[in-house]
């Protein structure tokens, strides 16, 4: 059975994530407020950011940078 949530990014009801895809408090917020479609849109944007800024996801500083972009993109973009 699909979980339907109100997606903060799309600003409408949509299919929610099947499980928490990101750890911690931010992950819980994403699970409750971000749809599968919005997450797919973010994943594409994330790839662009990583490539353009030459970020290394093994580096904690770079992971924090991408996390900040993710939070801004998903929750403050629109």
PyMOL commands that place a pseudoatom at each C-alpha (Angstrom):
pseudoatom trace, name=CA, resn=UNK, resi=1, chain=A, elem=C, hetatm=0, pos=[0.000, 0.000, 0.000]
pseudoatom trace, name=CA, resn=UNK, resi=2, chain=A, elem=C, hetatm=0, pos=[1.379, 3.394, -0.994]
pseudoatom trace, name=CA, resn=UNK, resi=3, chain=A, elem=C, hetatm=0, pos=[1.818, 6.115, 1.599]
pseudoatom trace, name=CA, resn=UNK, resi=4, chain=A, elem=C, hetatm=0, pos=[0.273, 9.393, 0.538]
pseudoatom trace, name=CA, resn=UNK, resi=5, chain=A, elem=C, hetatm=0, pos=[1.703, 12.546, 2.120]
pseudoatom trace, name=CA, resn=UNK, resi=6, chain=A, elem=C, hetatm=0, pos=[1.456, 16.260, 1.519]
pseudoatom trace, name=CA, resn=UNK, resi=7, chain=A, elem=C, hetatm=0, pos=[4.767, 17.026, -0.190]
pseudoatom trace, name=CA, resn=UNK, resi=8, chain=A, elem=C, hetatm=0, pos=[6.273, 20.345, 0.940]
pseudoatom trace, name=CA, resn=UNK, resi=9, chain=A, elem=C, hetatm=0, pos=[8.334, 20.559, -2.259]
pseudoatom trace, name=CA, resn=UNK, resi=10, chain=A, elem=C, hetatm=0, pos=[5.542, 19.851, -4.743]
pseudoatom trace, name=CA, resn=UNK, resi=11, chain=A, elem=C, hetatm=0, pos=[2.918, 21.542, -2.549]
pseudoatom trace, name=CA, resn=UNK, resi=12, chain=A, elem=C, hetatm=0, pos=[0.417, 18.755, -3.170]
pseudoatom trace, name=CA, resn=UNK, resi=13, chain=A, elem=C, hetatm=0, pos=[-0.417, 15.230, -2.082]
pseudoatom trace, name=CA, resn=UNK, resi=14, chain=A, elem=C, hetatm=0, pos=[1.892, 12.608, -3.553]
pseudoatom trace, name=CA, resn=UNK, resi=15, chain=A, elem=C, hetatm=0, pos=[3.313, 9.156, -2.891]
pseudoatom trace, name=CA, resn=UNK, resi=16, chain=A, elem=C, hetatm=0, pos=[5.677, 9.180, 0.083]
pseudoatom trace, name=CA, resn=UNK, resi=17, chain=A, elem=C, hetatm=0, pos=[8.924, 7.323, 0.623]
pseudoatom trace, name=CA, resn=UNK, resi=18, chain=A, elem=C, hetatm=0, pos=[8.684, 3.641, 1.554]
pseudoatom trace, name=CA, resn=UNK, resi=19, chain=A, elem=C, hetatm=0, pos=[11.279, 4.024, 4.303]
pseudoatom trace, name=CA, resn=UNK, resi=20, chain=A, elem=C, hetatm=0, pos=[13.524, 6.692, 5.817]
pseudoatom trace, name=CA, resn=UNK, resi=21, chain=A, elem=C, hetatm=0, pos=[16.156, 7.253, 3.112]
pseudoatom trace, name=CA, resn=UNK, resi=22, chain=A, elem=C, hetatm=0, pos=[18.353, 9.704, 5.015]
pseudoatom trace, name=CA, resn=UNK, resi=23, chain=A, elem=C, hetatm=0, pos=[19.557, 9.412, 8.631]
pseudoatom trace, name=CA, resn=UNK, resi=24, chain=A, elem=C, hetatm=0, pos=[18.735, 11.547, 11.641]
pseudoatom trace, name=CA, resn=UNK, resi=25, chain=A, elem=C, hetatm=0, pos=[16.207, 14.271, 12.250]
pseudoatom trace, name=CA, resn=UNK, resi=26, chain=A, elem=C, hetatm=0, pos=[16.506, 15.593, 8.707]
pseudoatom trace, name=CA, resn=UNK, resi=27, chain=A, elem=C, hetatm=0, pos=[15.813, 12.076, 7.424]
pseudoatom trace, name=CA, resn=UNK, resi=28, chain=A, elem=C, hetatm=0, pos=[12.621, 11.878, 9.483]
pseudoatom trace, name=CA, resn=UNK, resi=29, chain=A, elem=C, hetatm=0, pos=[11.530, 15.230, 8.090]
pseudoatom trace, name=CA, resn=UNK, resi=30, chain=A, elem=C, hetatm=0, pos=[12.227, 14.066, 4.525]
pseudoatom trace, name=CA, resn=UNK, resi=31, chain=A, elem=C, hetatm=0, pos=[10.312, 10.824, 5.150]
pseudoatom trace, name=CA, resn=UNK, resi=32, chain=A, elem=C, hetatm=0, pos=[7.286, 12.720, 6.456]
pseudoatom trace, name=CA, resn=UNK, resi=33, chain=A, elem=C, hetatm=0, pos=[7.275, 15.727, 4.124]
pseudoatom trace, name=CA, resn=UNK, resi=34, chain=A, elem=C, hetatm=0, pos=[9.021, 14.869, 0.824]
pseudoatom trace, name=CA, resn=UNK, resi=35, chain=A, elem=C, hetatm=0, pos=[7.509, 12.649, -1.870]
pseudoatom trace, name=CA, resn=UNK, resi=36, chain=A, elem=C, hetatm=0, pos=[9.273, 10.066, -4.018]
pseudoatom trace, name=CA, resn=UNK, resi=37, chain=A, elem=C, hetatm=0, pos=[9.021, 12.377, -7.028]
pseudoatom trace, name=CA, resn=UNK, resi=38, chain=A, elem=C, hetatm=0, pos=[10.521, 15.329, -5.155]
pseudoatom trace, name=CA, resn=UNK, resi=39, chain=A, elem=C, hetatm=0, pos=[13.359, 13.084, -3.945]
pseudoatom trace, name=CA, resn=UNK, resi=40, chain=A, elem=C, hetatm=0, pos=[14.075, 11.984, -7.533]
pseudoatom trace, name=CA, resn=UNK, resi=41, chain=A, elem=C, hetatm=0, pos=[14.211, 15.638, -8.597]
pseudoatom trace, name=CA, resn=UNK, resi=42, chain=A, elem=C, hetatm=0, pos=[16.640, 16.320, -5.748]
pseudoatom trace, name=CA, resn=UNK, resi=43, chain=A, elem=C, hetatm=0, pos=[18.852, 13.347, -6.685]
pseudoatom trace, name=CA, resn=UNK, resi=44, chain=A, elem=C, hetatm=0, pos=[19.288, 14.788, -10.180]
pseudoatom trace, name=CA, resn=UNK, resi=45, chain=A, elem=C, hetatm=0, pos=[20.080, 18.243, -8.765]
pseudoatom trace, name=CA, resn=UNK, resi=46, chain=A, elem=C, hetatm=0, pos=[22.485, 16.707, -6.239]
pseudoatom trace, name=CA, resn=UNK, resi=47, chain=A, elem=C, hetatm=0, pos=[24.478, 15.028, -9.000]
pseudoatom trace, name=CA, resn=UNK, resi=48, chain=A, elem=C, hetatm=0, pos=[24.807, 18.375, -10.771]
pseudoatom trace, name=CA, resn=UNK, resi=49, chain=A, elem=C, hetatm=0, pos=[25.993, 20.124, -7.602]
pseudoatom trace, name=CA, resn=UNK, resi=50, chain=A, elem=C, hetatm=0, pos=[28.524, 17.390, -6.793]
pseudoatom trace, name=CA, resn=UNK, resi=51, chain=A, elem=C, hetatm=0, pos=[29.959, 17.496, -10.304]
pseudoatom trace, name=CA, resn=UNK, resi=52, chain=A, elem=C, hetatm=0, pos=[30.025, 21.284, -10.678]
pseudoatom trace, name=CA, resn=UNK, resi=53, chain=A, elem=C, hetatm=0, pos=[31.645, 21.877, -7.301]
pseudoatom trace, name=CA, resn=UNK, resi=54, chain=A, elem=C, hetatm=0, pos=[33.852, 18.767, -7.538]
pseudoatom trace, name=CA, resn=UNK, resi=55, chain=A, elem=C, hetatm=0, pos=[32.658, 17.570, -4.132]
pseudoatom trace, name=CA, resn=UNK, resi=56, chain=A, elem=C, hetatm=0, pos=[33.998, 14.364, -2.606]
pseudoatom trace, name=CA, resn=UNK, resi=57, chain=A, elem=C, hetatm=0, pos=[31.308, 12.500, -0.673]
pseudoatom trace, name=CA, resn=UNK, resi=58, chain=A, elem=C, hetatm=0, pos=[34.002, 10.761, 1.406]
pseudoatom trace, name=CA, resn=UNK, resi=59, chain=A, elem=C, hetatm=0, pos=[34.910, 14.177, 2.823]
pseudoatom trace, name=CA, resn=UNK, resi=60, chain=A, elem=C, hetatm=0, pos=[32.772, 15.247, 5.825]
pseudoatom trace, name=CA, resn=UNK, resi=61, chain=A, elem=C, hetatm=0, pos=[33.009, 18.937, 4.881]
pseudoatom trace, name=CA, resn=UNK, resi=62, chain=A, elem=C, hetatm=0, pos=[31.703, 18.211, 1.366]
pseudoatom trace, name=CA, resn=UNK, resi=63, chain=A, elem=C, hetatm=0, pos=[28.874, 16.045, 2.740]
pseudoatom trace, name=CA, resn=UNK, resi=64, chain=A, elem=C, hetatm=0, pos=[27.822, 18.930, 4.990]
pseudoatom trace, name=CA, resn=UNK, resi=65, chain=A, elem=C, hetatm=0, pos=[27.809, 21.244, 1.949]
pseudoatom trace, name=CA, resn=UNK, resi=66, chain=A, elem=C, hetatm=0, pos=[25.539, 18.899, -0.026]
pseudoatom trace, name=CA, resn=UNK, resi=67, chain=A, elem=C, hetatm=0, pos=[23.289, 18.416, 3.022]
pseudoatom trace, name=CA, resn=UNK, resi=68, chain=A, elem=C, hetatm=0, pos=[22.810, 22.191, 3.298]
pseudoatom trace, name=CA, resn=UNK, resi=69, chain=A, elem=C, hetatm=0, pos=[21.966, 22.368, -0.422]
pseudoatom trace, name=CA, resn=UNK, resi=70, chain=A, elem=C, hetatm=0, pos=[19.515, 19.475, 0.026]
pseudoatom trace, name=CA, resn=UNK, resi=71, chain=A, elem=C, hetatm=0, pos=[17.716, 21.139, 2.909]
pseudoatom trace, name=CA, resn=UNK, resi=72, chain=A, elem=C, hetatm=0, pos=[17.467, 24.453, 1.070]
pseudoatom trace, name=CA, resn=UNK, resi=73, chain=A, elem=C, hetatm=0, pos=[16.332, 22.790, -2.166]
pseudoatom trace, name=CA, resn=UNK, resi=74, chain=A, elem=C, hetatm=0, pos=[13.659, 20.573, -0.616]
pseudoatom trace, name=CA, resn=UNK, resi=75, chain=A, elem=C, hetatm=0, pos=[12.246, 22.898, 2.033]
pseudoatom trace, name=CA, resn=UNK, resi=76, chain=A, elem=C, hetatm=0, pos=[13.027, 26.505, 1.080]
pseudoatom trace, name=CA, resn=UNK, resi=77, chain=A, elem=C, hetatm=0, pos=[13.124, 26.409, -2.703]
pseudoatom trace, name=CA, resn=UNK, resi=78, chain=A, elem=C, hetatm=0, pos=[9.565, 27.438, -3.428]
for i in range(1, 78): cmd.bond("trace and resi %d" % i, "trace and resi %d" % (i + 1))
show_as sticks, trace
zoom trace
